[in-house]
Amino acid sequence: MLKNNNMSCDSILSLIDWRFEMAALYQRVSSSESLKDVWPSFIAERKRLYQTHKQSPLQRGKSITFFDYDPAFSFEVSLRPLSAINSQTVNGGKDGLIHLNAVAITSGLAPSLGVELTIYQLAHYGGGLFLPFRDDTNGDLSYGGGRYLIDTAKSAWLGFKSDRLRLDFNFSYFPSCAHNNSYICPLSPPENRLPIAIKAGEKWEPNNTE
C-alpha cells in the first residue's frame, strides 16, 4: 500500500495490469495438482515481474530470492471457525486503518511447527482472507515484520485439495514495505509467531538489511 495516493492514469493502468498478472500466476498455482512441481515456474515468473514491471515494489538494482524448496513446509490443513471473532486494527497507509477479524484457526500445523495459525478476514477489499506469520528467521534471514502466505485480496492463494486448505510456506513472500519504504503494510500479529525457523519462501539476499 503506497503512502502517497497521487497516481497518474498510467500508474493506475499499470497497477491493474500488475494485479491481473499476479492473479494469473496464482491461478496456475492453485489449479495445479502438485505445488512442488509448479513452484519453479512460479518463482521464475514472480522474479520476472518484480524485476521488470512498473508496479514492482523493488528498488532499482535489487532482486528477490527464495530458499530452496523444502517439502517439510508444505501442508494441507482443516480450519476451525472461531466462536467469538477477535478484531484488531492496523495501519494501512493510504487505505487508512485496516480492520482484521480473526475468523479461523488452522488444524494440522502444530505437530511440525509448534502452534496453529490464525486466519483473518479483511474488513477492506470485500472481506478477503489474510494469513501473515513470523518465525525465527525474521530480522536475519528474512524481513523482521514477517511474511505473507495468504492474501486473497491480492490473489495470493494456493487453493484446496480434498476440501483441505493448502498452506505451502515455500510460496510465502515479503510485504511490499520490506522492499520499499514508500509502502506501509499490515504486519503479522503476535499470535501468528512460529517458534521455529521457516527456511522456506522468500529470504533476504546475502548482506541485505532491513
C-alpha positions in Angstrom: 0.0 0.0 0.0 1.6 3.2 -1.1 1.9 6.1 1.4 1.2 8.6 -1.4 -2.2 8.2 -3.1 -1.4 10.6 -6.1 -1.4 8.3 -9.1 -1.4 9.1 -12.8 -3.6 7.4 -15.3 -0.6 5.4 -16.5 0.1 4.3 -12.9 -3.5 3.2 -12.4 -3.4 1.1 -15.6 -0.1 -0.4 -14.8 -1.4 -1.3 -11.3 -4.4 -3.0 -12.8 -2.0 -5.0 -15.1 0.2 -5.9 -12.2 -2.8 -7.3 -10.3 -4.0 -9.3 -13.3 -0.5 -10.7 -13.8 -0.4 -11.8 -10.2 -3.9 -13.2 -10.3 -3.0 -15.3 -13.4 0.2 -16.5 -11.7 -1.7 -17.7 -8.6 -4.5 -19.2 -10.7 -1.9 -21.5 -12.3 -0.6 -22.5 -8.9 -4.0 -23.1 -7.2 -5.2 -25.2 -10.2 -2.1 -27.4 -10.1 -2.2 -30.9 -8.5 1.4 -30.6 -7.3 2.6 -27.4 -5.6 6.2 -28.7 -5.6 6.1 -29.2 -9.4 4.7 -25.8 -10.2 7.0 -24.0 -7.7 10.0 -23.5 -10.0 7.9 -21.7 -12.7 6.1 -19.7 -10.0 9.4 -18.4 -8.7 10.8 -17.7 -12.1 7.7 -15.7 -13.1 7.5 -13.8 -9.8 11.2 -12.8 -10.1 10.5 -11.6 -13.7 7.5 -9.5 -12.6 9.4 -8.0 -9.7 12.4 -7.1 -11.8 10.5 -5.7 -14.9 7.1 -4.5 -14.0 6.4 -0.8 -13.5 4.4 -1.5 -10.3 7.1 -3.7 -8.7 8.0 -2.5 -5.2 11.7 -3.3 -5.7 14.1 -0.5 -5.8 16.4 -0.3 -8.9 19.2 -2.9 -8.9 17.5 -5.1 -6.3 16.1 -8.6 -6.8 14.1 -11.2 -4.8 15.5 -14.5 -3.6 14.0 -17.7 -2.2 15.1 -20.6 -0.1 15.3 -23.9 -1.9 12.0 -25.8 -2.0 11.5 -27.9 1.2 8.5 -30.3 1.2 8.6 -30.4 5.0 7.0 -26.9 5.0 4.0 -27.9 2.7 0.7 -28.7 4.5 -2.9 -29.5 3.9 -4.9 -28.3 6.9 -8.5 -28.1 8.1 -9.9 -25.0 9.7 -11.7 -24.5 13.0 -14.0 -21.4 12.9 -13.7 -19.1 15.9 -16.9 -18.9 18.0 -16.0 -15.3 19.0 -14.5 -13.0 16.4 -11.4 -11.1 17.6 -11.0 -7.8 15.8 -7.9 -5.6 15.7 -6.8 -2.5 13.7 -3.6 -1.9 11.9 -2.1 1.0 9.9 -2.8 0.6 6.1 -1.1 3.6 4.8 -3.2 5.3 2.1 -6.1 2.9 2.9 -6.2 4.3 6.4 -6.8 1.9 9.3 -7.4 -1.7 8.3 -9.6 -3.9 10.4 -8.7 -7.5 10.8 -11.2 -10.0 12.0 -9.8 -13.3 13.3 -12.2 -15.9 11.8 -10.5 -19.3 11.9 -7.6 -21.4 13.4 -5.7 -24.0 11.3 -5.6 -27.6 12.4 -2.7 -29.7 11.3 0.4 -27.5 11.7 1.1 -27.9 15.4 2.9 -31.3 15.3 5.5 -29.8 12.9 5.5 -26.0 13.6 4.7 -25.9 17.3 1.5 -23.8 17.1 -1.5 -23.3 14.9 -2.1 -20.1 12.9 -4.9 -17.6 12.9 -6.6 -16.7 9.6 -8.0 -13.2 9.3 -10.7 -11.6 7.2 -10.0 -8.1 6.0 -12.8 -5.6 6.5 -11.4 -3.8 3.4 -11.2 -5.4 -0.1 -14.5 -7.1 0.2 -13.6 -9.4 3.1 -10.5 -11.1 1.7 -8.7 -13.7 3.8 -5.2 -12.9 5.1 -2.6 -15.1 6.7 0.7 -13.4 7.8 3.2 -15.1 10.1 6.5 -14.5 11.8 9.2 -17.0 12.7 12.8 -17.4 13.9 14.3 -16.2 10.5 12.9 -12.7 10.9 15.4 -9.9 11.1 18.3 -12.2 10.0 17.3 -14.4 7.0 14.0 -12.7 6.3 12.1 -9.5 6.9 11.7 -8.6 10.5 8.0 -7.8 10.1 7.1 -11.3 8.9 5.9 -12.8 5.7 2.5 -13.4 4.0 1.2 -16.8 3.0 -2.4 -15.9 2.1 -3.7 -12.5 0.9 -6.7 -13.2 -1.3 -7.4 -9.5 -1.9 -4.1 -9.6 -3.9 -4.8 -13.1 -5.4 -2.2 -14.8 -3.1 -4.0 -18.1 -2.6 -2.9 -21.8 -3.1 -6.3 -23.3 -3.2 -7.8 -26.5 -1.7 -7.1 -30.2 -2.1 -9.7 -32.7 -1.0 -11.5 -30.0 1.0 -8.4 -29.1 2.9 -6.6 -25.8 2.7 -3.2 -25.9 1.1 -0.5 -24.0 3.1 2.9 -24.2 1.5 5.4 -21.9 3.1 7.7 -22.2 0.1 5.3 -19.7 -1.6 5.5 -17.2 1.3 6.7 -13.7 0.5 7.6 -10.3 1.9 5.1 -7.5 2.1 5.9 -4.6 -0.2 7.2 -2.5 2.7 10.1 -4.9 3.1 11.4 -3.8 -0.3 10.5 -0.2 -0.4 9.8 2.3 2.5 7.2 4.1 0.3 4.8 1.4 1.4 3.0 0.7 4.6 1.8 -2.9 5.1 -0.1 -4.8 7.8 2.4 -6.9 9.7 1.9 -10.2 11.5 0.1 -10.1 14.9 1.8 -11.8 17.9 -0.5 -14.8 17.8 1.0 -15.9 14.4 4.6 -16.1 15.7 6.0 -19.6 14.9 8.7 -20.8 17.4 10.9 -22.3 14.7 12.8 -21.1 11.7 10.8 -21.4 8.5 13.6 -21.8 5.9 11.2 -21.7 3.0 9.8 -18.9 0.9 11.3 -15.5 0.3 14.5 -14.7 2.0 17.0 -11.8 2.2 19.7 -11.6 -0.3 23.2 -12.1 1.2 24.3 -8.9 3.1 20.8 -7.5 2.7 19.4 -5.5 5.7 16.0 -4.0 6.6 
